[in-house]
Amino acid sequence: MLVVLAEEELVVIDLQTAGWPPVQLPYLASLHCSAITCSHHVSNIPLKLWERIIAAGSRQNSHFSTMEWPIDGGTSLTPAPPQRDLLLTGICGVGAEPEVDKPAPGCPGWHPSHTWQAGSAHRHEDGTVRFWDASGVCLRLLYKLSTVHVFLTDTDPNENLNAQGEDEWPPLRKVGSFDPYSDDPRLGIQKIFLCKYSGYLAVAGTAGQVLVLELNDEAAEQTVEQVEADLLQDQEGYRWKGHERLAARSGPVHFEPGFQPFVLVQCQPPAVVTSLALHSEWRLVAFGTSHGFGLFDHQQQRQVFVKCTLHPSDQLALEGPLSRVKSLKKSLRQSFRRMRRSRVSSRKRPPAGTPGEVQEGSAKAERPGLQNMELAPVQRKIEARSAEDSFTGFVRTLYFADTYLRDSSRHCPSLWAGTNGGTVYAFSLRVPPAERRMDEPVRAEQGECWAGRAEDARAAWAGAGTKEIQLMHRAPVVGILVLDGHSVPLPEPLEVAHDLSKSPDMQGSHQLLVVSEEQFKVFTLPKVSAKLKLKLTALEGSRVRRVSVAHFGSRRAEDYGEHHLAVLTNLGDIQVVSLPHLKPQVRYSCIRREDVSGIASCVFTKYGQGFYLISPSEFERFSLSTKWLVEPRCLVDSAETKNHRPGNRAGPKKAPSRAR
């Protein structure tokens, strides 16, 4: 056996087997060969899907040696994981296994652990998605998906990297996983969405490409259907200045067993895909960029509709990610404008009262009973954002829901979209029944338009068009959620069909929760009238960066649990907000506020856990739940060597000591 410690990775070679194959690393990987750019967590994977993913991954490891890992010792005391979880990750190159470097801050209710108890997928800029077993303490690579075969690139993926001349000596071949020259920025995976019940996977990239894949146990050679989605809808006066789209292969492509793409949706302009949603029961996929969003029927392989959200004054959205000079100039200009508006508004504040008025107010305050009154918390003055700010049409979130959108007598499928300019769009959908699904098209019906004021939620009917809610403070919308008649979040697609969730209550009135960076607001459906709200920025001065629904189960009663919101702010704090009353429950300091990349990479799980990057390829894991907690527990046996003394055959014997 030959062990080589390189600068970027550890390589172990089996010298006893013909061909000297490398030994697969069970827990070590090249940590810093590429940066993780997106993650997607899926909890409680069904056993059948789990076994199919493992089988596809085992075929990719046939070139490794069968030798067992030579380094062993110690005993793991960690119990078997109660469920199977996946973590899908995308990385800027050939990725590495994420590891944890240090524990999280200790405080009551805060539970740090070293790796994730969930499955996740990572995004890479070479177009790969890696599937990790995150059920236990150590992340284990199960399967690697490559999307580069769909596109024409400078380097042929089938090229033999080990080709050598006949007379060259010694014969050289590449081993290890680190390859710093494999990236094309346009291949980078930006969004991932996996349905664990149907096996459908949606992957979106940097150049506006959206791939829909399905799991196949056999190798196949098939043509990937290509559909173009024009998000600008032929509007005049706009010219894309960013990178070009990726050229797709037109003929049949050979795919190995595993997830195989069958349709490619190419957004035009080819901007970065910023949001993605997949509904396997309706066979629909929604995607959004900085120019708008669209809906695609992947069963009939046809476009349902597209909606342009680009503001007429927003030219930065057309410059692409590689043009930053003009963006910086405009950002500085807008910052100075905000400072100027803030100074003007402070000068216009009414002057303080006269001494007589102050004395009169003090006398009133001293009256009996007034001291016991609960005073409203002091709120910060938040400047409303201008409609001309950059990237107002940036689509931040997409959400499917079966709810009451047209009237209170019948519910229907719907698609919701939230933008960077504080706008929420809602489309009611007509999905044919299963027996006529291939014969009739899916249709999007445009309803009414609301201009909802953020403070008093006044609704105005603006005639026909897309159903729309405009928050007057224009803060970016980071989350949309519909609650059923029992104020419980709607279940995931196909979750009720697999008897893993109760059917939602469709008798009572539904509620719509819109989460912006500055506040939480609940509306009644279908009238869309404001019910209650929580002003986070005005009360605490923080802004929402991540929000997710988490189920907190009881450690004593197995059948009891509550749904609440897990919230991450720009200050690095983790908060739990109750549903549906929007009452803050607990708050913990999690990530340093200076760690911008760590805050941006944070992902919550379905059961109150989360993880974030502490380096470009290292995760730190935490838990807000006392029931779902994964932490390393191990035992190492150590025996002291015998102490040989002069004149003695053997020294004193000591019992083996056990150390944790």
C-alpha positions in Angstrom: 0.0 0.0 0.0 1.3 3.5 -0.9 0.0 6.6 0.9 0.6 9.9 -0.8 -0.2 13.2 1.0 -0.6 15.8 -1.7 -1.2 19.5 -1.2 -5.0 19.2 -1.8 -5.8 15.6 -1.0 -4.8 12.2 0.4 -4.3 9.4 -2.1 -4.0 5.7 -1.1 -2.8 3.2 -3.7 -3.3 -0.6 -3.5 0.0 -2.1 -4.7 -1.1 -5.7 -4.2 -3.8 -5.6 -6.9 -3.1 -5.6 -10.6 -3.3 -2.1 -12.0 -2.6 -0.5 -8.7 -6.2 0.8 -8.1 -6.8 3.6 -5.6 -8.5 2.9 -2.3 -11.8 4.7 -1.7 -11.5 7.1 1.2 -14.2 6.4 3.8 -14.1 9.7 5.6 -11.3 11.9 4.1 -11.6 13.9 1.0 -10.0 16.9 -0.7 -11.4 19.7 1.4 -10.5 22.8 -0.5 -10.4 21.7 -4.1 -13.6 23.6 -4.8 -16.2 25.7 -3.1 -19.8 24.6 -2.4 -22.2 26.9 -4.0 -25.6 25.5 -3.1 -27.1 22.8 -0.9 -30.5 21.1 -0.8 -31.6 18.9 2.1 -34.2 16.1 2.0 -35.3 14.3 5.1 -36.7 10.8 5.6 -35.9 9.3 2.2 -38.0 6.2 1.3 -36.1 3.0 1.4 -36.7 2.2 -2.3 -35.3 5.5 -3.5 -32.4 5.2 -1.1 -31.4 1.8 -2.4 -31.6 2.9 -6.0 -29.3 5.8 -5.4 -26.8 3.6 -3.6 -26.9 1.1 -6.5 -26.3 3.8 -9.0 -23.4 5.1 -7.0 -21.8 1.7 -6.5 -21.4 1.4 -10.3 -19.4 4.6 -10.3 -16.9 3.1 -7.7 -15.9 0.0 -9.7 -12.4 1.4 -10.4 -11.6 1.5 -6.7 -9.7 -1.3 -4.9 -11.6 -3.8 -2.7 -9.1 -3.4 0.1 -10.5 -2.3 3.4 -9.4 1.0 4.8 -6.2 0.2 6.7 -6.7 2.7 9.6 -9.1 1.5 12.3 -9.5 1.7 16.0 -12.0 2.8 18.6 -15.7 2.1 18.9 -18.5 4.3 17.7 -21.2 4.7 20.4 -23.5 6.7 18.1 -26.8 4.9 17.8 -28.2 4.0 14.4 -29.9 7.0 12.7 -33.7 6.9 13.0 -34.2 7.9 9.3 -32.4 8.2 6.0 -31.5 11.8 5.0 -29.8 13.2 1.9 -27.7 16.3 1.4 -27.3 17.4 -2.2 -24.5 19.8 -2.8 -23.1 21.7 -5.8 -19.4 22.8 -5.9 -17.2 25.0 -8.1 -15.2 22.0 -9.2 -14.7 18.4 -8.4 -16.1 18.5 -4.9 -14.9 17.4 -1.5 -16.7 15.8 1.4 -17.8 18.6 3.8 -16.5 18.3 7.3 -16.9 20.3 10.5 -14.0 22.0 12.1 -15.3 23.4 15.4 -18.3 23.2 17.7 -21.1 25.7 17.6 -21.6 28.2 20.4 -23.0 26.5 23.5 -26.2 27.8 25.0 -29.5 26.3 26.4 -31.5 24.7 23.6 -28.6 24.9 21.2 -27.2 21.6 20.1 -24.0 21.6 17.8 -22.9 18.5 16.0 -20.2 17.7 13.6 -22.0 16.7 10.5 -25.6 16.6 9.1 -28.2 14.0 9.8 -29.7 14.7 6.4 -29.2 14.0 2.8 -28.0 16.9 0.8 -26.8 17.9 -2.7 -24.0 20.2 -3.5 -23.6 22.4 -6.6 -20.4 22.5 -8.7 -19.3 24.7 -11.5 -18.4 21.6 -13.5 -22.1 20.8 -13.6 -22.0 18.0 -11.0 -24.3 17.4 -8.1 -23.2 15.2 -5.2 -25.5 13.1 -3.0 -24.3 12.7 0.6 -25.6 10.3 3.2 -26.2 12.7 6.1 -28.1 10.4 8.3 -25.3 9.9 10.8 -22.3 11.6 12.2 -20.0 11.4 9.1 -21.1 12.4 5.6 -20.7 9.6 3.1 -20.7 10.1 -0.6 -23.4 8.0 -2.3 -23.6 9.2 -5.9 -22.3 11.8 -8.2 -24.5 13.3 -11.0 -22.9 15.0 -14.0 -24.9 17.3 -16.3 -22.0 18.2 -18.6 -22.9 15.4 -21.0 -26.0 17.4 -22.1 -23.9 20.3 -23.4 -21.1 20.9 -25.9 -18.0 22.1 -24.1 -14.4 22.7 -24.9 -13.4 19.4 -23.3 -15.1 16.2 -24.3 -16.2 14.4 -21.1 -15.5 11.1 -22.8 -11.9 12.1 -23.6 -9.4 9.6 -22.1 -7.4 11.5 -19.6 -5.0 8.6 -19.2 -4.0 8.3 -22.9 -0.2 8.0 -23.2 2.2 7.4 -26.0 3.4 3.9 -26.7 7.0 4.7 -26.0 6.6 6.9 -22.9 8.1 5.6 -19.7 7.2 5.4 -17.0 3.5 5.0 -17.8 1.5 7.7 -16.0 -2.1 7.9 -15.2 -4.2 10.3 -13.1 -5.4 9.3 -9.7 -7.3 11.2 -7.0 -10.2 13.6 -7.4 -8.7 17.0 -7.5 -8.8 18.8 -10.9 -8.5 22.6 -10.8 -9.0 22.9 -14.6 -12.4 21.3 -15.0 -14.7 24.3 -14.5 -16.9 26.3 -16.9 -18.7 29.0 -14.9 -21.8 28.6 -17.0 -22.1 24.9 -15.9 -22.4 25.9 -12.3 -25.5 24.5 -10.5 -27.5 27.2 -8.7 -30.7 25.5 -7.5 -31.6 21.9 -6.8 -35.0 20.4 -6.0 -35.6 16.6 -5.4 -38.9 14.9 -4.9 -38.3 11.9 -2.7 -41.6 10.2 -3.6 -41.5 10.3 -7.4 -37.8 10.3 -8.0 -37.9 13.5 -10.1 -35.0 15.9 -9.8 -34.8 19.5 -11.1 -31.4 21.1 -11.5 -30.9 24.8 -12.6 -27.6 26.5 -13.5 -25.8 29.7 -14.1 -26.5 30.1 -17.8 -30.3 29.8 -17.4 -30.5 26.1 -18.0 -33.1 24.0 -16.2 -32.8 20.2 -16.4 -35.6 17.8 -15.3 -34.3 14.3 -14.6 -35.7 11.0 -13.5 -34.1 8.0 -11.9 -33.4 5.1 -14.2 -31.7 1.8 -13.0 -30.4 1.0 -16.4 -28.0 2.8 -18.8 -29.8 4.6 -21.7 -29.1 6.5 -24.9 -31.7 9.2 -25.4 -32.3 12.6 -26.8 -32.9 15.5 -24.4 -35.8 17.6 -25.5 -35.0 21.3 -25.6 -37.5 24.1 -25.0 -36.7 27.8 -24.9 -38.5 30.2 -22.4 -38.3 33.9 -23.5 -38.8 35.7 -20.2 -38.6 39.1 -21.8 -41.6 38.2 -24.0 -40.2 40.1 -27.0 -40.1 43.4 -25.2 -38.2 46.1 -27.1 -35.3 48.1 -25.8 -33.6 45.3 -23.8 -30.3 43.8 -24.8 -28.6 41.1 -22.8 -24.9 41.9 -22.1 -23.9 38.8 -20.1 -22.6 35.4 -21.0 -23.9 33.3 -23.8 -26.1 30.2 -23.3 -24.6 26.7 -23.3 -24.9 24.8 -26.6 -26.9 21.6 -26.0 -26.2 18.4 -27.9 -28.8 17.7 -30.5 -28.5 13.9 -31.0 -28.9 11.0 -28.6 -26.6 11.0 -25.5 -25.5 8.0 -23.5 -26.3 8.2 -19.8 -25.1 5.9 -17.1 -27.6 4.4 -14.5 -28.9 7.0 -12.1 -30.6 10.3 -12.7 -31.0 10.9 -16.4 -32.2 14.2 -18.0 -35.1 14.1 -20.4 -35.9 17.7 -20.9 -33.9 21.0 -21.0 -35.6 24.4 -20.5 -33.3 27.2 -21.6 -34.2 30.7 -20.2 -33.7 33.7 -22.4 -31.8 35.8 -21.5 -29.4 33.1 -20.1 -29.2 34.7 -16.6 -28.6 32.8 -13.4 -31.6 30.8 -12.2 -32.5 32.3 -8.8 -35.5 30.2 -7.7 -36.8 26.7 -8.5 -39.9 24.7 -7.5 -41.1 21.2 -8.5 -44.5 19.7 -8.1 -44.4 16.0 -8.9 -48.1 15.3 -8.5 -49.0 17.9 -11.1 -45.8 17.2 -13.1 -44.9 20.9 -13.2 -41.6 22.8 -12.6 -41.4 26.5 -12.0 -38.2 28.6 -12.4 -37.3 32.2 -12.0 -34.4 34.6 -12.9 -33.7 38.3 -12.5 -36.0 38.9 -15.5 -39.1 36.9 -14.6 -40.4 33.4 -14.0 -42.1 30.6 -16.0 -44.0 27.4 -15.6 -43.2 24.2 -17.5 -45.2 21.0 -17.9 -42.6 18.3 -18.0 -45.1 15.5 -18.7 -46.3 17.0 -21.9 -43.0 18.9 -22.3 -44.6 22.2 -23.1 -44.4 25.7 -21.7 -47.4 26.8 -19.7 -46.6 30.5 -19.4 -43.9 33.0 -18.7 -44.1 36.3 -16.7 -41.7 39.2 -17.1 -41.0 41.0 -13.8 -38.3 43.3 -15.2 -38.7 47.0 -14.2 -38.3 49.5 -17.1 -35.5 51.3 -15.2 -33.6 48.2 -14.2 -30.8 47.8 -16.7 -28.5 46.0 -14.3 -30.5 42.8 -14.7 -29.4 42.7 -18.3 -25.7 43.1 -17.7 -25.1 39.6 -16.4 -22.9 38.4 -13.5 -19.7 39.3 -15.3 -20.4 43.1 -15.6 -19.9 44.7 -12.3 -18.5 48.2 -13.0 -21.8 49.8 -13.8 -23.5 47.9 -11.0 -21.0 49.3 -8.4 -21.5 52.8 -9.7 -25.2 52.6 -9.5 -25.1 51.0 -6.1 -23.0 53.8 -4.7 -25.3 56.4 -6.3 -28.3 54.7 -4.7 -26.6 54.6 -1.3 -26.0 58.3 -1.4 -29.6 58.9 -2.4 -30.8 56.9 0.6 -28.5 58.9 2.9 -29.8 62.1 1.5 -33.4 61.1 2.0 -32.7 60.0 5.5 -31.2 63.4 6.4 -34.1 65.3 4.9 -36.6 63.2 6.7 -34.8 63.7 10.0 -34.9 67.5 9.5 -38.6 67.5 8.9 -39.4 65.8 12.2 -41.7 67.9 14.5 -39.8 69.8 17.2 -39.9 68.8 20.8 -42.8 70.1 22.9 -42.5 73.2 25.1 -41.6 72.9 28.7 -45.3 73.4 29.7 -46.4 70.6 27.5 -43.7 68.3 29.0 -44.8 69.1 32.5 -48.4 68.4 31.5 -47.4 65.1 30.0 -45.5 64.2 33.1 -48.5 64.9 35.3 -50.7 62.7 33.2 -48.2 59.9 33.4 -48.3 60.1 37.2 -52.0 59.4 37.4 -52.9 56.1 39.1 -53.1 53.1 36.8 -51.1 54.6 33.9 -47.9 53.0 35.3 -49.3 49.5 34.7 -50.2 50.1 31.1 -48.2 48.0 28.6 -46.4 50.4 26.3 -45.9 49.6 22.6 -42.2 48.8 21.7 -40.2 51.5 20.2 -40.0 51.0 16.4 -37.2 52.1 14.1 -38.0 54.3 11.2 -37.6 52.2 8.0 -37.2 54.1 4.8 -39.4 52.7 2.0 -37.4 51.4 -0.9 -37.7 53.0 -4.3 -39.2 51.1 -7.3 -36.1 52.1 -9.2 -33.7 50.1 -7.1 -31.7 47.5 -8.8 -33.0 44.0 -9.5 -36.6 44.7 -8.3 -37.8 41.9 -10.7 -35.3 39.4 -9.2 -37.5 36.3 -8.4 -36.6 35.2 -4.9 -39.1 32.4 -4.2 -41.6 30.1 -5.9 -44.3 28.1 -4.2 -47.0 25.7 -5.3 -50.3 25.4 -3.3 -53.7 23.9 -3.6 -55.8 26.7 -1.9 -58.6 29.2 -2.3 -57.5 31.7 -4.8 -60.6 32.5 -6.9 -63.3 32.3 -4.3 -64.2 30.7 -1.0 -66.3 27.9 -2.5 -63.7 26.0 -4.4 -59.9 25.5 -4.1 -57.6 25.1 -7.0 -53.9 24.5 -7.8 -51.9 27.8 -7.8 -48.4 29.1 -8.3 -47.0 31.9 -6.1 -43.9 34.0 -6.9 -42.1 36.7 -4.7 -39.7 39.2 -6.1 -36.9 41.4 -4.8 -39.2 44.5 -5.1 -41.8 43.3 -2.6 -44.2 41.9 -5.2 -46.2 38.7 -4.9 -47.7 37.2 -8.0 -50.4 34.4 -7.9 -51.6 32.3 -10.8 -54.5 29.9 -10.5 -53.9 26.7 -12.5 -56.2 24.2 -14.3 -54.5 20.8 -14.1 -56.4 18.0 -15.9 -57.3 14.8 -14.1 -54.9 11.9 -14.4 -57.0 10.1 -17.0 -56.8 13.2 -19.3 -53.5 14.5 -18.3 -51.7 13.7 -21.6 -54.6 14.9 -23.7 -55.4 18.3 -22.2 -52.9 21.1 -21.5 -52.3 22.7 -18.2 -53.6 26.3 -18.2 -52.8 29.3 -16.1 -55.8 31.6 -15.4 -55.1 35.2 -14.6 -57.3 36.6 -11.9 -57.5 40.0 -10.1 -54.8 42.4 -9.0 -54.3 43.7 -5.4 -52.2 46.6 -4.4 -51.8 45.7 -0.8 -50.4 48.4 1.5 -47.8 46.9 4.0 -49.1 48.9 6.9 -52.9 48.7 6.6 -53.2 46.1 3.8 -55.8 48.0 1.9 -56.9 46.1 -1.2 -57.8 47.8 -4.4 -59.3 46.1 -7.5 -57.3 47.0 -10.5 -59.2 45.2 -13.2 -58.2 42.0 -14.9 -54.6 40.8 -14.9 -52.2 38.8 -12.7 -53.3 38.5 -9.1 -50.7 40.6 -7.3 -49.8 41.9 -3.9 -47.4 44.9 -3.6 -45.8 45.5 -0.3 -45.4 49.3 0.1 -42.1 49.0 1.9 -40.9 47.0 -1.2 -38.6 44.7 0.9 -37.5 41.5 -0.9 -39.9 38.5 -0.4 -37.9 35.6 0.9 -40.7 33.1 1.7 -44.4 32.3 0.9 -46.5 29.8 2.8 -50.2 28.8 2.8 -51.8 27.5 6.1 -54.9 25.3 6.0 -58.1 25.6 8.0 -56.3 24.3 11.1 -53.4 26.8 10.6 -51.1 24.0 9.6 -48.8 24.3 6.6 -49.9 22.4 3.5 -48.2 19.0 3.1 -45.6 18.3 0.4 -46.7 17.0 -2.9 -47.5 13.2 -2.8 -47.0 13.2 1.0 -50.6 12.5 1.7 -50.8 9.8 -1.0 -48.0 7.9 0.7 -49.8 8.1 4.1 -47.0 10.2 5.6 -49.1 13.2 6.4 -52.7 14.0 7.3 -54.9 15.5 4.6 -55.1 19.3 4.9 -58.2 20.9 6.2 -60.0 22.4 3.1 -63.2 23.4 5.0 -62.0 26.4 7.0 -60.5 29.5 5.5 -56.9 29.4 4.5 -54.2 31.9 5.3 -51.3 33.3 3.3 -48.0 34.0 5.0 -45.7 36.4 3.2 -42.2 36.8 4.7 -40.1 39.7 3.5 -36.7 40.8 4.7 -38.3 43.2 7.1 -41.5 41.7 8.3 -43.9 38.7 8.5 -47.5 39.2 7.4 -50.5 36.9 7.4 -53.4 37.5 4.9 -56.7 35.7 4.7 -57.6 33.9 1.5 -59.2 34.4 -0.9 -60.0 38.0 0.0 -56.3 38.8 0.7 -57.0 41.0 3.7 -54.3 41.6 6.3 -54.8 39.7 9.6 -51.6 40.1 11.6 -47.9 40.9 11.2 -44.6 41.0 12.9 -42.1 43.8 12.1 -38.7 42.3 12.6 -36.6 45.1 11.2 -38.5 47.9 12.9 -38.3 46.2 16.3 -34.9 44.5 16.3 -33.0 46.2 13.4 -32.3 42.8 11.7 -33.3 41.5 8.3 -34.5 38.0 7.3 -32.0 36.0 5.2 -33.5 32.5 5.5 -36.8 31.1 6.6 -38.2 27.6 6.6 -41.0 25.6 8.2 -39.7 23.2 10.8 -41.6 20.4 12.7 -40.6 20.3 16.3 -41.4 16.9 17.8 -41.9 16.0 21.4 -39.3 13.7 23.1 -42.0 12.3 25.4 -45.0 11.9 23.1 -44.1 10.4 19.8 -47.4 11.6 18.2 -47.1 15.2 19.2 -45.4 18.0 17.3 -45.7 21.6 16.4 -44.9 23.5 13.2 -43.0 26.8 13.6 -40.8 29.0 11.5 -37.0 28.8 11.7 -35.5 32.2 10.8 -31.9 33.3 10.1 -31.2 37.0 10.2 -28.4 39.1 8.7 -26.9 39.4 12.2 -26.3 35.6 12.3 -29.1 35.0 14.8 -31.4 32.0 14.7 -35.0 32.6 15.8 -38.1 30.4 16.2 -41.3 32.2 15.4 -44.6 30.5 16.2 -47.3 29.7 13.7 -49.9 31.1 13.1 -49.6 33.8 15.8 -46.1 35.0 14.7 -44.8 35.2 18.3 -41.0 35.0 18.7 -40.2 32.1 20.9 -36.4 31.8 21.2 -33.3 33.4 19.7 -29.7 32.1 19.6 -26.5 33.5 18.3 -25.3 31.1 15.6 -23.1 32.7 12.9 -20.8 35.6 13.2 -22.4 38.6 11.6 -19.2 39.3 9.7 -19.4 35.8 8.1 -21.5 36.8 5.1 -20.8 33.6 3.2 -21.8 31.5 6.2 -25.1 33.3 6.5 -25.8 33.1 2.8 -25.1 29.3 2.7 -27.3 28.4 5.7 -29.9 25.7 5.0 -32.6 24.5 7.4 -34.0 20.9 7.6 -37.5 19.8 8.0 -37.0 18.8 11.6 -35.4 21.8 13.1 -31.8 21.3 12.2 -29.5 23.4 10.0 -26.0 23.7 8.6 -23.8 26.4 7.1 -20.3 26.7 5.6 -17.4 27.7 7.8 -15.1 27.5 4.9 -15.6 27.1 1.1 -16.0 23.3 1.7 -16.6 22.7 5.4 -20.0 22.5 7.1 -21.0 23.2 10.6 -24.1 21.6 11.9 -26.6 22.8 14.6 -30.0 21.7 15.9 -32.9 23.7 17.3 -34.7 20.5 18.3 -34.1 18.5 21.4 -35.5 15.4 19.7 -33.4 15.4 16.5 -29.8 15.7 17.5 -26.8 14.1 15.9 -23.4 14.3 17.7 -20.3 12.2 17.6 -19.9 9.6 20.4 -16.9 7.3 20.4 -14.7 5.2 22.7 -11.0 4.5 22.3 -9.3 1.5 24.0 -5.7 2.2 25.1 -3.4 -0.3 26.8 -0.2 0.8 28.4 2.9 -1.1 27.3 4.7 -3.2 29.8 7.4 -1.4 31.7 10.7 -3.4 31.4 13.1 -2.8 34.2 16.7 -4.2 34.7 16.6 -7.6 36.4 12.9 -8.1 35.8 11.4 -10.2 33.1 8.4 -8.0 33.0 7.1 -4.9 34.6 3.9 -4.6 36.5 0.7 -5.3 34.6 -2.1 -2.8 34.4 -5.6 -3.2 33.3 -6.4 -1.6 30.0 -7.8 1.9 30.5 -10.9 3.2 28.7 -10.8 6.8 27.5 -13.6 8.8 25.8 
